[in-house]
Amino acid sequence: MEEDLNMSQKQINKHYVFRSVLDGKTSIGQAAKILGRSTRQVRRLCVRVRAEGARAVIHKLQGRPSNHQLDPELIEQALSALHDPLWEGFGPKFASDTLEDRYGLKLGSQTVRRWMARTGLWQVRSKGARHRLRRQRRPCVGMLVQLDGSDHDWFEGRGPRCVLLIYIDDATSRILYGEFVKVEDTLTLMKTTWSYLLKWGRPVAFYVDRDGIYKINKPSKYEGLTLDEKPMTQFTRAMSELAVEVIAANSPQAKGRVERGFDTHQDRLVKELRLEGISDMKAANRFLWETYIPRHNARYAVDPAEASDAHRPLLASHKLEQILSLRTERTIMNDYVLSHEKKLMQVFEHQPVRIKPGDKVEVEQRLDGSTHLRFNAAYLNFKPIEKRPYRPMLVAQPSKAKQYDDPRSKGVGPIPAKDHPWRRLFLTGAHRVALPAPVLTTL
């Protein structure tokens, strides 16, 4: 009988690598570099995977508290002392030594430093310029793919200004994918990444710059997050669901493969487009895929240190139309309506999951233009509705007609006409009502 295991995406990837080793598709040395383990550790885990299956990659302490966690009373005592105004200005090392001297609390200076940084008692200071070494290439294809875009006048005024997106492999300097696009934004980046994933599979990591598409540069505006949570952009969130790491470079020199490559493309590619008489993006992309990229790779690409490919295939659970989408959180109102981008959506009564007013729902905007509502991994039934038309408040305007004095304003009411029903009523005596005669009783 098969056992259901609760495995993370990282554990699934580990199991895939170990199975590749057992099937003879990947060597132990290659698997050790992909997983960041020693060959001895990989060999030992392969034996466990052969005997236990997928359970071998799950840690034995998963779901259980750590055996080395600190006593909660000790943590509370230390934090209460650190928040004492008398301790203002203490550094982590000095605070650690003082806690041991005064209270007998033996805590590491790095532990105290982490607590003080989380509670705002210690500001992390950046060090000065340090010596840097040239970063070595990754050993095999797909371990690190550098991604960037270049906004340039590629058609030299013959056509619209556009952006060239390039995916270049760090191990070989090969251009794995490239495309001319109108603008480098999140939707366009997801569309080109979709094409890359269908062609090559999932790389281990993307190496990008610190643009707002890839990295939240001002996390202070994201309130309500805990200290352990990090806000992610839409693209980084999508890549995390595919188990693809997004690494932000600290300088343009760090991702020199793609940066120096654009110097070559802005020189040679512009001239070749001119010789071919190309002045639109559709023809430029066809020339890029069929002629320029194969010729560029044959001339400038180098052989990797290892012949294996670290790209991983897309799994059946990877629904790209769902993952590569824009997701925004909205709250269901009391009438089961939610608002998004000045549009209203009515949620139906019958749903695959139970919902109630106040629940947080994700509005999923897919690349095909469709909109879906997602709640607890289930999609809700809804329909778009129109807003009520805006009716401006009418302001009374002063009349231009001749104004007459109202007799009632002087204490005298209007005088009824001679044929007014009120006169006829009183003149005829019809207003009088005959009352019954009193009945006398004798006691």
C-alpha positions in Angstrom: 0.0 0.0 0.0 1.4 3.4 -1.0 2.0 6.0 1.7 1.0 9.6 1.3 4.0 11.9 2.1 3.8 15.6 2.8 6.9 16.8 0.9 8.0 20.3 0.0 9.2 21.3 -3.5 12.8 21.3 -2.3 12.4 17.7 -1.1 10.8 16.7 -4.4 13.8 18.1 -6.2 16.3 16.3 -4.0 14.5 13.0 -4.6 14.6 13.7 -8.3 18.4 14.1 -8.2 18.9 11.0 -6.2 16.7 9.0 -8.5 18.7 10.3 -11.5 21.9 9.0 -9.8 20.3 5.6 -9.1 19.1 5.4 -12.7 22.5 6.2 -14.0 21.6 9.5 -15.6 23.7 11.7 -13.2 27.0 11.0 -11.6 27.6 11.3 -7.9 29.9 14.2 -8.3 27.4 16.1 -10.4 24.6 15.5 -7.9 26.9 16.7 -5.1 27.5 20.0 -6.8 23.8 20.4 -7.6 22.7 19.7 -4.0 25.7 21.4 -2.4 26.6 18.2 -0.5 29.7 16.1 -0.3 30.0 12.9 -2.5 30.1 10.8 0.7 26.8 12.3 1.8 25.2 11.8 -1.6 26.3 8.2 -1.7 24.9 7.6 1.7 21.6 9.2 0.9 21.3 7.2 -2.4 21.5 4.0 -0.3 18.6 5.3 1.8 16.6 6.4 -1.2 17.0 2.9 -2.7 15.8 1.3 0.5 13.1 3.7 1.8 12.1 5.6 -1.3 10.9 9.2 -1.1 10.8 9.1 2.7 14.6 9.1 2.8 14.8 12.7 1.9 12.4 13.8 4.6 14.2 14.9 7.8 13.4 12.7 10.8 12.7 15.7 13.0 10.2 17.2 10.5 7.1 18.4 12.3 8.8 18.0 15.7 10.4 20.8 17.9 14.2 21.0 17.8 16.2 19.2 20.4 18.5 22.2 20.7 16.0 25.0 21.2 16.4 27.4 24.1 14.2 27.4 27.1 11.4 29.9 26.6 11.9 31.1 30.2 15.5 31.8 29.5 14.6 33.7 26.3 12.0 35.8 28.1 14.4 36.6 30.9 17.2 37.7 28.5 14.8 39.9 26.4 13.4 41.6 29.5 16.9 42.5 30.5 17.9 43.7 27.1 14.9 46.0 27.0 15.9 47.7 30.2 16.7 51.4 29.6 19.9 50.9 31.5 21.1 48.6 28.7 20.8 51.2 26.0 23.8 51.3 23.7 25.0 47.8 24.5 26.5 45.9 21.6 25.7 42.2 21.0 29.1 40.9 22.4 29.0 43.2 25.4 25.4 42.3 26.1 26.2 38.6 25.9 29.1 38.9 28.3 27.0 41.0 30.7 24.1 38.6 30.7 26.5 35.8 31.7 28.3 37.9 34.4 25.1 39.3 36.0 22.5 36.6 35.5 24.5 33.5 34.6 22.8 33.3 31.1 25.2 31.7 28.7 24.1 32.8 25.3 26.2 33.1 22.1 26.9 36.6 20.9 25.3 35.8 17.5 22.1 34.7 19.2 21.9 37.9 21.2 22.8 39.9 18.1 19.9 38.3 16.2 17.5 39.0 19.0 18.6 42.6 19.3 18.4 43.1 15.5 14.8 41.8 15.3 13.6 44.0 18.2 15.4 47.1 16.9 17.9 47.3 19.7 20.8 46.9 17.3 21.3 48.4 13.9 23.3 46.2 11.5 26.2 48.3 10.2 27.7 47.8 6.7 31.4 47.3 6.5 33.7 49.2 4.2 34.9 48.1 0.8 36.3 44.7 0.9 38.5 42.7 -1.5 36.6 40.8 -4.1 37.6 37.7 -6.1 36.5 36.8 -9.6 33.4 34.5 -9.4 34.0 31.2 -11.0 31.6 29.8 -13.6 29.0 27.3 -12.6 30.1 23.8 -13.6 27.1 22.8 -15.8 24.4 24.2 -17.9 21.2 25.3 -16.1 22.7 25.9 -12.7 22.7 29.7 -13.1 21.0 31.6 -15.8 21.7 35.4 -16.0 18.6 37.4 -17.0 18.5 41.0 -18.1 16.9 43.5 -20.6 18.4 46.3 -22.6 16.3 49.3 -23.7 18.0 50.5 -26.9 17.2 52.0 -30.4 17.7 48.6 -32.0 16.2 49.7 -35.4 18.1 53.0 -35.5 14.9 55.0 -35.9 13.5 52.8 -38.6 11.0 51.2 -36.1 9.8 51.6 -32.6 12.2 51.6 -29.7 12.1 48.3 -27.8 13.8 46.1 -25.2 15.8 43.0 -25.8 15.5 40.3 -23.1 18.3 37.8 -22.9 18.7 34.5 -20.9 22.3 33.6 -20.9 23.9 30.5 -19.3 26.6 31.2 -16.8 28.6 28.0 -17.4 28.9 28.3 -21.2 28.0 32.0 -22.1 25.3 30.5 -24.4 22.2 32.5 -25.1 19.5 30.1 -24.2 16.6 32.4 -25.1 16.1 36.0 -26.3 13.2 38.1 -27.5 12.4 41.7 -28.5 9.6 43.1 -26.4 7.9 46.5 -26.0 8.7 47.0 -22.4 10.4 45.2 -19.5 7.6 44.7 -17.0 6.2 41.8 -15.0 3.7 40.5 -17.5 6.2 40.6 -20.3 8.9 38.9 -18.2 6.4 36.1 -17.3 5.6 35.5 -20.9 9.2 35.2 -22.0 10.0 33.0 -19.0 7.1 30.8 -20.0 8.7 30.3 -23.4 12.1 29.6 -21.7 10.6 27.0 -19.3 8.8 25.1 -22.2 12.1 25.0 -24.2 14.6 24.2 -21.5 12.8 23.3 -18.2 13.5 24.8 -14.8 17.0 26.1 -14.0 18.4 26.0 -10.6 18.6 29.8 -10.3 18.1 33.0 -12.2 20.7 35.8 -11.7 19.1 39.2 -12.0 19.7 42.8 -11.0 18.0 44.7 -8.2 15.1 46.1 -10.3 11.7 46.4 -8.7 10.5 43.5 -11.0 12.7 41.1 -9.2 13.3 42.5 -5.7 11.4 44.6 -3.2 13.7 47.5 -2.5 11.5 49.2 0.0 10.1 46.5 2.3 9.1 49.1 5.0 5.9 49.8 3.1 4.7 46.2 3.5 3.2 46.3 6.9 1.7 43.4 8.7 4.5 40.9 7.9 6.4 39.1 10.6 10.2 39.4 10.9 10.7 36.0 9.2 8.6 36.9 6.2 10.1 38.7 3.2 7.9 40.4 0.7 8.3 39.1 -2.8 7.6 40.5 -6.2 5.1 38.7 -8.5 8.0 37.2 -10.6 9.9 36.0 -7.5 6.8 34.5 -6.1 6.1 32.6 -9.3 9.7 31.3 -9.5 9.5 30.1 -5.8 6.5 28.0 -6.7 8.6 26.4 -9.4 11.5 25.9 -7.0 13.7 28.3 -9.0 15.9 30.6 -6.9 16.1 34.3 -7.9 19.5 35.8 -6.9 19.8 39.6 -7.0 23.3 40.8 -7.9 24.8 43.6 -5.8 26.5 45.2 -8.8 26.4 45.1 -12.6 29.9 43.6 -12.7 28.6 40.6 -10.8 26.5 39.5 -13.8 29.1 40.4 -16.3 28.1 37.7 -18.8 24.9 39.4 -19.8 26.1 42.9 -19.2 29.1 42.6 -21.5 27.0 40.6 -23.9 24.7 43.7 -24.5 27.8 45.7 -25.5 28.3 43.2 -28.3 24.6 43.0 -29.3 24.2 46.8 -29.4 27.1 46.9 -31.8 26.8 43.8 -34.0 23.1 43.0 -33.8 22.1 46.6 -34.7 24.3 46.5 -37.8 23.0 43.1 -38.8 19.4 44.2 -38.5 20.3 47.2 -40.7 21.8 44.9 -43.3 18.7 42.7 -43.3 16.4 45.7 -43.6 14.5 44.7 -40.5 12.5 47.4 -38.8 9.8 45.7 -36.7 9.9 43.4 -33.7 8.2 40.4 -35.4 10.8 40.1 -38.1 13.6 40.9 -35.6 12.6 38.0 -33.4 12.5 35.6 -36.3 16.0 36.7 -37.3 17.2 36.5 -33.6 16.0 32.9 -33.1 16.9 31.5 -36.5 20.1 33.3 -37.4 21.7 35.5 -34.8 21.6 33.4 -31.6 22.8 30.1 -33.2 25.7 32.0 -34.9 26.5 33.9 -31.7 26.6 30.7 -29.6 28.8 28.9 -32.1 31.3 31.8 -32.0 31.4 32.8 -28.4 30.1 29.9 -26.2 32.6 27.8 -24.2 32.4 24.2 -23.1 31.1 23.6 -19.5 33.3 22.0 -16.9 30.7 19.1 -16.8 28.6 17.8 -19.6 25.4 17.3 -17.5 22.4 19.6 -17.7 20.9 20.9 -14.4 17.6 21.9 -15.9 14.7 20.0 -14.3 11.6 19.1 -16.2 8.2 20.7 -15.4 6.0 18.5 -13.2 2.4 17.7 -13.7 1.6 19.9 -10.7 3.2 22.9 -12.3 0.2 24.7 -13.9 2.0 27.6 -15.7 -1.2 29.4 -16.5 -1.8 29.6 -12.7 1.8 30.2 -11.5 2.8 32.8 -14.1 0.0 35.2 -13.2 -0.5 38.4 -11.2 -2.1 37.8 -7.8 -3.7 40.5 -5.6 -5.4 39.9 -2.2 -8.9 41.3 -1.7 -11.5 41.0 1.0 -15.0 39.7 0.5 -17.6 42.3 1.6 -20.9 41.6 3.4 -22.8 41.3 0.2 -20.3 38.7 -1.1 -18.8 41.3 -3.5 -15.2 42.2 -3.9 -13.6 45.2 -5.7 -10.5 45.0 -7.9 -9.1 47.7 -10.2 -12.5 49.6 -10.1 -14.4 46.5 -11.0 -16.9 44.6 -8.9 -17.2 40.8 -8.8 -20.2 39.0 -7.3 -19.3 35.7 -5.6 -22.0 33.0 -6.1 -23.6 31.1 -3.2 -22.5 27.6 -4.2 -18.7 27.2 -4.0 -16.2 24.3 -3.8 -15.1 25.6 -0.4 -16.9 27.5 2.4 -16.4 31.2 2.3 -17.8 34.1 4.4 -17.5 37.9 4.5 -14.1 39.0 5.6 -12.2 36.2 4.0 -9.1 37.1 2.0 -9.3 36.1 -1.6 -6.6 36.2 -4.3 -7.5 37.8 -7.6 -5.6 35.9 -10.2 -5.0 37.8 -13.5 -3.6 35.4 -16.1 -1.5 36.1 -19.1 -4.5 35.4 -21.5 -6.4 38.3 -19.9 -8.8 36.1 -17.9 -9.5 36.7 -14.2 -10.0 34.1 -11.5 -10.7 34.1 -7.8 -8.6 31.8 -5.6 -9.3 30.8 -2.0 -7.4 28.0 -0.2 -6.1 26.5 -3.4 -9.7 26.4 -4.8 -11.2 28.6 -7.5 -14.5 30.4 -6.7 -17.5 30.8 -9.0 -18.3 34.5 -9.7 -19.5 37.0 -12.3 -18.5 40.6 -13.0 -21.1 43.2 -12.2 -21.4 46.8 -13.0 -21.2 49.6 -10.6 -24.1 51.9 -10.0 -23.9 55.0 -12.2 -22.5 58.1 -10.4 -25.2 60.7 -9.7 -23.8 64.0 -8.7 -25.7 65.9 -6.0 -28.0 68.5 -7.3 -27.5 72.0 -5.9 -30.5 74.3 -5.8 -29.9 77.3 -8.1 -31.5 80.7 -7.3 -34.6 81.3 -9.5 -34.5 84.3 -11.8 -38.3 84.7 -11.7 -39.8 87.7 -9.9 -40.0 87.1 -6.1 -43.4 87.8 -4.3 -43.8 88.3 -0.6 -45.4 85.3 1.1 -48.4 86.5 3.2 -47.7 83.8 5.7 -44.3 85.3 6.5 -46.2 88.4 8.0 -48.5 86.3 10.2 -51.5 86.4 7.8 -52.5 83.3 5.9 -53.8 83.1 2.4 -57.5 84.1 1.9 -59.5 81.3 0.2 -61.6 82.1 -2.9 -65.4 82.3 -2.7 -65.9 79.0 -4.4 -63.2 77.2 -2.4 -64.5 73.9 -1.0 -63.5 75.0 2.5 -66.1 77.9 2.2 -68.8 75.6 0.9 -68.2 73.2 3.8 -68.6 75.8 6.5 -71.5 77.7 4.9 -73.6 74.6 4.5 -72.8 73.4 8.0 -71.7 70.0 6.8 -68.7 70.1 9.2 -71.0 69.8 12.1 -71.4 66.3 13.5 -74.5 65.3 15.5 -73.5 63.7 18.8 -75.8 61.1 20.5 -77.9 62.3 23.4 -76.6 61.5 26.9 -78.3 58.6 28.6 -79.4 59.2 32.2 -79.5 56.4 34.7 -81.1 56.3 38.1 -79.2 54.8 41.0 
